[in-house]
Structures are given as structure tokens and as C-alpha cells.
């Protein structure tokens, strides 16, 4: 089966969900969470189907720059949809549905960089799964931190936007942020540990820069969580540390992948 049809179906459903949520926001009313989740789940099923067709063939697993971005976006949306049943995070979908729309189309239509089939040994696949889940959870944390920043700014200036009026209290938003950060940091720890166990030669596999930058990101998030627990860090300081750790993590994965595939062609 060709991945074009599921890719277009996923993009259409993401666009429909984003349009619906944006329209309800403009009308200053709350979106129907069940309809929003239903559209998201259908989009995600088509998204996952297109990715499966694109990434797997008889030679093995191929995960180039745009497919990796699409896979991480799908993981972020999946985690958020699962969280919607327990905690009030549906506002994050207003940012995530357009992300899913763009990445599924980029994976389908953008040219692939130079990439090799990935070893499908169980240990390597476990490392990849942990890495993607960690990136996904920390992406949710970053988006949540931006919403916290926006909410804090609007409340201080006493001119809340209609979006902000649908948010939980600021304290709840910050608690959710640090919950995401703890989960992402623990998953990142497991990802680095699995990499140490299952990856044999960092230099030969062109993973040294990725590992070093991921290690720095791990330290940044660890300091942030320590500061929250010991010093009560919150607000702008917590958001700055979150963004710093996330930038290191994205440089580790996407920066090195971009250079290798499109500049060095290795």
C-alpha cells in the first residue's frame, strides 16, 4: 500500500480538529472533548499507518530526518490524547494538531536525506522507543511551559484572552508542567542507560555528539527538578531552564541528524 492516502487522510483530520478547536475558541466556548479526542485518534491511526509503510521495508527500519520528526509528533499527540482522559491538557492539542498536520505532510513529500537501515535488534529498538517517548514527553513539557508563560503574562496584565479563560488555575498548570518534566526526565534517563548498554561504538555509529548533548540536556533537567524541589523554582526561571534543556535535546537529535543527512551525507 502506498503511504500517500493515509498521509493525506491524517493531514485532513488534523486540520479539521485544529479548525474545530480554533473555531470554538473564537466563539469563546469550550470544545467537545470527546469529539476532539475522536478526531485526534482517527488522525493518529492514519498517521501511524503512513509512517509504518514509510519506515519499514525488506531492508530494515529507515528513520530519516522528516520521518523522525513525524514519528515524534505522533508520539507527542498520542501521549496528550491519553492524558486527556485524566488531566486537563486538551488545550495543548491546539498546538499539536497543526504540528501533526505539518510533520505528516513533510514526511510524505519532502526528500529523504542520506540514511542507512537501522539495526532491528531488540535492544536497539527499545532504545529508539525510549528516546522517542522521552522526546515526546519533554516536548509536551515545553508546550505546557509556553502556555504557563502566556497565562502568567495575561493574568499579570489583567486582560486574559479567551484561550486563557479555558485554562485550569495557574498553580495547576505549573503542577502539570513539572509532572511532565519528571516523566520526561525519567524516560530520558532510561534512554541514555539503554544507549550505554546496547550501542557498541558511538564514533562508528555517528552518535557521539547526540550522546554528549543529550547528557547535557539530562543535567539541565535534573538541575531544574532539584531547584523546584529544594528552592521552589517556578515561573520564568523554571520556563527558561525547561527551554534550555529542550533546545539541547533537539540539537542532539535533529541538529546532528540534519547535518549528517543533508550536509555530510553520511
C-alpha beads as a LAMMPS data file, in Angstrom:
LAMMPS data file: protein, C-alpha beads

266 atoms
265 bonds

1 atom types
1 bond types

-500.0 500.0 xlo xhi
-500.0 500.0 ylo yhi
-500.0 500.0 zlo zhi

Masses

1 110.0

Atoms # bond

1 1 1 0.000 0.000 0.000
2 1 1 1.259 3.492 -0.827
3 1 1 1.520 5.901 2.141
4 1 1 0.020 8.862 0.236
5 1 1 -3.625 8.183 1.062
6 1 1 -3.178 7.646 4.833
7 1 1 -0.872 10.682 4.972
8 1 1 -3.479 12.897 3.311
9 1 1 -6.246 11.448 5.490
10 1 1 -4.216 12.155 8.635
11 1 1 -3.450 15.704 7.495
12 1 1 -7.119 16.338 6.714
13 1 1 -8.269 15.072 10.109
14 1 1 -5.614 17.093 11.942
15 1 1 -6.702 20.192 10.010
16 1 1 -10.371 19.535 10.806
17 1 1 -9.621 19.068 14.522
18 1 1 -7.493 22.215 14.671
19 1 1 -10.159 24.210 12.788
20 1 1 -12.899 22.985 15.122
21 1 1 -10.916 23.783 18.250
22 1 1 -9.887 27.195 16.927
23 1 1 -13.484 27.998 15.929
24 1 1 -14.808 27.089 19.377
25 1 1 -12.097 29.233 20.915
26 1 1 -13.051 32.178 18.704
27 1 1 -16.671 31.720 19.780
28 1 1 -15.490 31.797 23.432
29 1 1 -16.932 28.347 24.090
30 1 1 -15.439 25.056 25.231
31 1 1 -14.653 22.346 22.702
32 1 1 -16.379 18.986 22.992
33 1 1 -13.533 16.898 24.400
34 1 1 -14.964 13.622 23.097
35 1 1 -15.202 14.949 19.533
36 1 1 -11.725 16.450 19.774
37 1 1 -10.225 13.178 21.023
38 1 1 -12.124 11.180 18.391
39 1 1 -10.753 13.335 15.563
40 1 1 -7.279 13.110 17.095
41 1 1 -7.403 9.318 17.415
42 1 1 -8.588 8.868 13.813
43 1 1 -5.856 11.205 12.563
44 1 1 -3.295 9.346 14.636
45 1 1 -4.344 5.967 13.227
46 1 1 -3.816 7.180 9.661
47 1 1 -0.599 8.946 10.729
48 1 1 0.752 5.748 12.263
49 1 1 -0.243 3.721 9.202
50 1 1 1.558 6.057 6.806
51 1 1 4.669 6.039 8.992
52 1 1 4.710 2.258 9.206
53 1 1 4.617 1.973 5.412
54 1 1 7.330 4.630 5.012
55 1 1 9.736 3.339 7.650
56 1 1 9.695 -0.427 7.174
57 1 1 10.701 -2.404 4.121
58 1 1 12.600 -5.587 3.373
59 1 1 15.942 -3.857 4.123
60 1 1 15.019 -2.861 7.666
61 1 1 13.936 0.277 9.533
62 1 1 14.555 3.683 7.923
63 1 1 14.224 6.772 10.103
64 1 1 15.403 9.866 8.257
65 1 1 15.041 13.473 9.439
66 1 1 11.433 14.096 8.395
67 1 1 10.169 10.636 9.310
68 1 1 11.758 11.032 12.749
69 1 1 10.063 14.410 13.205
70 1 1 6.735 12.900 12.141
71 1 1 7.177 9.932 14.483
72 1 1 7.967 12.157 17.462
73 1 1 4.974 14.389 16.653
74 1 1 2.759 11.284 16.560
75 1 1 4.168 10.175 19.929
76 1 1 3.506 13.610 21.450
77 1 1 -0.088 13.629 20.196
78 1 1 -0.655 10.062 21.432
79 1 1 0.645 10.886 24.907
80 1 1 -1.501 14.018 25.074
81 1 1 -4.651 12.191 23.944
82 1 1 -4.036 9.518 26.584
83 1 1 -3.504 12.216 29.218
84 1 1 -6.776 13.961 28.250
85 1 1 -8.778 11.232 29.971
86 1 1 -7.169 12.062 33.329
87 1 1 -5.907 15.641 33.331
88 1 1 -6.986 18.911 31.634
89 1 1 -4.428 19.115 28.821
90 1 1 -6.717 19.391 25.789
91 1 1 -5.538 22.987 25.255
92 1 1 -2.185 21.535 24.193
93 1 1 -3.919 19.965 21.201
94 1 1 -4.417 23.446 19.740
95 1 1 -0.633 23.466 19.215
96 1 1 -0.196 19.768 18.492
97 1 1 -2.746 19.216 15.741
98 1 1 -1.035 21.742 13.416
99 1 1 2.288 20.080 14.299
100 1 1 0.873 16.705 13.278
101 1 1 -0.526 18.223 10.063
102 1 1 2.857 19.652 9.058
103 1 1 5.040 16.700 10.005
104 1 1 2.891 14.061 8.313
105 1 1 2.997 16.076 5.074
106 1 1 6.744 16.742 5.371
107 1 1 7.405 13.024 5.892
108 1 1 5.359 12.258 2.783
109 1 1 6.543 14.932 0.373
110 1 1 9.976 16.179 1.475
111 1 1 13.019 14.405 0.005
112 1 1 14.773 11.908 2.248
113 1 1 18.293 12.627 3.400
114 1 1 21.098 10.108 3.305
115 1 1 20.277 7.446 5.854
116 1 1 21.006 3.783 6.466
117 1 1 18.786 0.992 7.687
118 1 1 18.746 0.753 11.483
119 1 1 19.726 -2.431 13.289
120 1 1 16.461 -4.039 14.385
121 1 1 17.935 -5.858 17.375
122 1 1 15.515 -5.724 20.347
123 1 1 17.910 -3.652 22.464
124 1 1 18.347 -1.013 19.749
125 1 1 14.606 -0.848 19.117
126 1 1 13.978 -0.460 22.865
127 1 1 16.481 2.411 22.941
128 1 1 14.766 4.110 19.982
129 1 1 11.325 3.686 21.579
130 1 1 12.518 5.116 24.900
131 1 1 14.211 8.029 23.147
132 1 1 11.128 8.928 21.125
133 1 1 8.878 8.673 24.184
134 1 1 11.274 10.851 26.198
135 1 1 11.437 13.476 23.442
136 1 1 7.660 13.357 23.186
137 1 1 7.088 13.853 26.899
138 1 1 9.599 16.694 27.097
139 1 1 8.021 18.317 24.035
140 1 1 4.707 18.291 25.896
141 1 1 6.500 19.871 28.875
142 1 1 7.879 22.652 26.670
143 1 1 4.486 23.392 25.130
144 1 1 2.970 23.388 28.608
145 1 1 5.666 25.819 29.787
146 1 1 4.788 28.193 26.935
147 1 1 1.118 28.070 27.925
148 1 1 2.088 28.753 31.545
149 1 1 4.158 31.726 30.376
150 1 1 1.244 33.060 28.325
151 1 1 -1.209 32.535 31.179
152 1 1 1.074 34.248 33.687
153 1 1 1.596 37.226 31.353
154 1 1 -2.121 37.625 30.682
155 1 1 -3.073 37.380 34.355
156 1 1 -0.475 39.971 35.356
157 1 1 -1.794 42.408 32.754
158 1 1 -5.410 41.595 33.694
159 1 1 -6.501 41.174 30.075
160 1 1 -6.970 37.410 29.752
161 1 1 -7.543 36.062 26.243
162 1 1 -10.438 33.697 25.583
163 1 1 -7.908 30.827 25.419
164 1 1 -6.637 31.608 28.912
165 1 1 -10.155 31.652 30.318
166 1 1 -10.435 27.951 29.481
167 1 1 -7.226 27.064 31.345
168 1 1 -7.083 25.468 34.794
169 1 1 -5.660 27.681 37.583
170 1 1 -2.020 28.732 37.169
171 1 1 -0.895 26.556 40.097
172 1 1 -2.481 23.510 38.437
173 1 1 -0.808 24.392 35.132
174 1 1 2.597 24.559 36.843
175 1 1 1.983 21.269 38.633
176 1 1 1.189 19.654 35.275
177 1 1 4.373 21.144 33.819
178 1 1 6.574 19.578 36.467
179 1 1 4.710 16.300 36.221
180 1 1 5.589 16.198 32.517
181 1 1 9.178 17.190 33.295
182 1 1 9.602 14.409 35.851
183 1 1 8.174 11.823 33.453
184 1 1 10.313 13.094 30.560
185 1 1 13.490 13.175 32.648
186 1 1 12.971 9.612 33.886
187 1 1 12.343 8.401 30.325
188 1 1 15.428 10.285 29.125
189 1 1 17.435 8.593 31.894
190 1 1 16.243 5.179 30.705
191 1 1 17.017 6.142 27.106
192 1 1 20.598 7.110 27.948
193 1 1 21.021 3.950 30.030
194 1 1 19.723 1.732 27.218
195 1 1 22.041 3.506 24.784
196 1 1 25.009 2.765 27.021
197 1 1 24.003 -0.897 27.191
198 1 1 23.152 -1.605 23.563
199 1 1 25.199 0.800 21.419
200 1 1 28.691 -0.558 20.842
201 1 1 30.684 2.170 19.090
202 1 1 29.497 5.785 19.363
203 1 1 32.045 7.129 16.879
204 1 1 31.482 4.482 14.241
205 1 1 27.710 4.928 14.509
206 1 1 27.987 8.762 14.465
207 1 1 26.285 9.070 17.849
208 1 1 28.934 10.862 19.928
209 1 1 27.519 14.384 19.507
210 1 1 23.989 13.164 20.094
211 1 1 25.008 11.376 23.286
212 1 1 27.014 14.312 24.674
213 1 1 24.275 16.881 24.016
214 1 1 21.612 14.532 25.403
215 1 1 23.757 14.152 28.520
216 1 1 23.936 17.939 28.926
217 1 1 20.147 18.143 28.493
218 1 1 19.744 15.445 31.165
219 1 1 21.845 17.551 33.556
220 1 1 19.834 20.710 32.810
221 1 1 16.534 18.966 33.531
222 1 1 17.994 17.351 36.661
223 1 1 19.105 20.767 37.984
224 1 1 15.665 22.208 37.199
225 1 1 13.881 19.434 39.094
226 1 1 16.296 19.787 42.008
227 1 1 15.703 23.562 42.031
228 1 1 11.955 23.018 42.074
229 1 1 12.169 20.545 44.965
230 1 1 14.814 22.330 47.053
231 1 1 14.443 26.009 46.169
232 1 1 10.870 26.224 44.958
233 1 1 11.746 27.351 41.432
234 1 1 8.718 28.306 39.386
235 1 1 7.550 30.862 36.857
236 1 1 10.011 32.389 34.419
237 1 1 13.076 30.689 35.931
238 1 1 11.571 27.235 35.529
239 1 1 10.470 28.032 31.981
240 1 1 13.957 29.267 30.990
241 1 1 15.565 26.066 32.277
242 1 1 12.910 23.972 30.502
243 1 1 13.561 25.727 27.189
244 1 1 17.344 25.423 27.620
245 1 1 17.157 21.671 28.222
246 1 1 14.776 21.184 25.324
247 1 1 16.997 23.144 22.915
248 1 1 19.954 20.927 23.845
249 1 1 17.841 17.834 23.315
250 1 1 16.593 18.966 19.910
251 1 1 20.140 19.863 18.862
252 1 1 21.243 16.430 19.996
253 1 1 18.769 14.627 17.785
254 1 1 17.586 16.854 14.979
255 1 1 20.703 19.012 14.744
256 1 1 23.046 16.044 14.348
257 1 1 20.569 14.271 12.047
258 1 1 20.220 17.338 9.821
259 1 1 23.995 17.749 9.495
260 1 1 24.614 14.047 8.824
261 1 1 21.840 13.532 6.277
262 1 1 21.754 16.792 4.343
263 1 1 25.236 18.291 4.728
264 1 1 27.735 15.466 5.287
265 1 1 25.578 12.805 3.544
266 1 1 26.553 10.029 5.945

Bonds

1 1 1 2
2 1 2 3
3 1 3 4
4 1 4 5
5 1 5 6
6 1 6 7
7 1 7 8
8 1 8 9
9 1 9 10
10 1 10 11
11 1 11 12
12 1 12 13
13 1 13 14
14 1 14 15
15 1 15 16
16 1 16 17
17 1 17 18
18 1 18 19
19 1 19 20
20 1 20 21
21 1 21 22
22 1 22 23
23 1 23 24
24 1 24 25
25 1 25 26
26 1 26 27
27 1 27 28
28 1 28 29
29 1 29 30
30 1 30 31
31 1 31 32
32 1 32 33
33 1 33 34
34 1 34 35
35 1 35 36
36 1 36 37
37 1 37 38
38 1 38 39
39 1 39 40
40 1 40 41
41 1 41 42
42 1 42 43
43 1 43 44
44 1 44 45
45 1 45 46
46 1 46 47
47 1 47 48
48 1 48 49
49 1 49 50
50 1 50 51
51 1 51 52
52 1 52 53
53 1 53 54
54 1 54 55
55 1 55 56
56 1 56 57
57 1 57 58
58 1 58 59
59 1 59 60
60 1 60 61
61 1 61 62
62 1 62 63
63 1 63 64
64 1 64 65
65 1 65 66
66 1 66 67
67 1 67 68
68 1 68 69
69 1 69 70
70 1 70 71
71 1 71 72
72 1 72 73
73 1 73 74
74 1 74 75
75 1 75 76
76 1 76 77
77 1 77 78
78 1 78 79
79 1 79 80
80 1 80 81
81 1 81 82
82 1 82 83
83 1 83 84
84 1 84 85
85 1 85 86
86 1 86 87
87 1 87 88
88 1 88 89
89 1 89 90
90 1 90 91
91 1 91 92
92 1 92 93
93 1 93 94
94 1 94 95
95 1 95 96
96 1 96 97
97 1 97 98
98 1 98 99
99 1 99 100
100 1 100 101
101 1 101 102
102 1 102 103
103 1 103 104
104 1 104 105
105 1 105 106
106 1 106 107
107 1 107 108
108 1 108 109
109 1 109 110
110 1 110 111
111 1 111 112
112 1 112 113
113 1 113 114
114 1 114 115
115 1 115 116
116 1 116 117
117 1 117 118
118 1 118 119
119 1 119 120
120 1 120 121
121 1 121 122
122 1 122 123
123 1 123 124
124 1 124 125
125 1 125 126
126 1 126 127
127 1 127 128
128 1 128 129
129 1 129 130
130 1 130 131
131 1 131 132
132 1 132 133
133 1 133 134
134 1 134 135
135 1 135 136
136 1 136 137
137 1 137 138
138 1 138 139
139 1 139 140
140 1 140 141
141 1 141 142
142 1 142 143
143 1 143 144
144 1 144 145
145 1 145 146
146 1 146 147
147 1 147 148
148 1 148 149
149 1 149 150
150 1 150 151
151 1 151 152
152 1 152 153
153 1 153 154
154 1 154 155
155 1 155 156
156 1 156 157
157 1 157 158
158 1 158 159
159 1 159 160
160 1 160 161
161 1 161 162
162 1 162 163
163 1 163 164
164 1 164 165
165 1 165 166
166 1 166 167
167 1 167 168
168 1 168 169
169 1 169 170
170 1 170 171
171 1 171 172
172 1 172 173
173 1 173 174
174 1 174 175
175 1 175 176
176 1 176 177
177 1 177 178
178 1 178 179
179 1 179 180
180 1 180 181
181 1 181 182
182 1 182 183
183 1 183 184
184 1 184 185
185 1 185 186
186 1 186 187
187 1 187 188
188 1 188 189
189 1 189 190
190 1 190 191
191 1 191 192
192 1 192 193
193 1 193 194
194 1 194 195
195 1 195 196
196 1 196 197
197 1 197 198
198 1 198 199
199 1 199 200
200 1 200 201
201 1 201 202
202 1 202 203
203 1 203 204
204 1 204 205
205 1 205 206
206 1 206 207
207 1 207 208
208 1 208 209
209 1 209 210
210 1 210 211
211 1 211 212
212 1 212 213
213 1 213 214
214 1 214 215
215 1 215 216
216 1 216 217
217 1 217 218
218 1 218 219
219 1 219 220
220 1 220 221
221 1 221 222
222 1 222 223
223 1 223 224
224 1 224 225
225 1 225 226
226 1 226 227
227 1 227 228
228 1 228 229
229 1 229 230
230 1 230 231
231 1 231 232
232 1 232 233
233 1 233 234
234 1 234 235
235 1 235 236
236 1 236 237
237 1 237 238
238 1 238 239
239 1 239 240
240 1 240 241
241 1 241 242
242 1 242 243
243 1 243 244
244 1 244 245
245 1 245 246
246 1 246 247
247 1 247 248
248 1 248 249
249 1 249 250
250 1 250 251
251 1 251 252
252 1 252 253
253 1 253 254
254 1 254 255
255 1 255 256
256 1 256 257
257 1 257 258
258 1 258 259
259 1 259 260
260 1 260 261
261 1 261 262
262 1 262 263
263 1 263 264
264 1 264 265
265 1 265 266
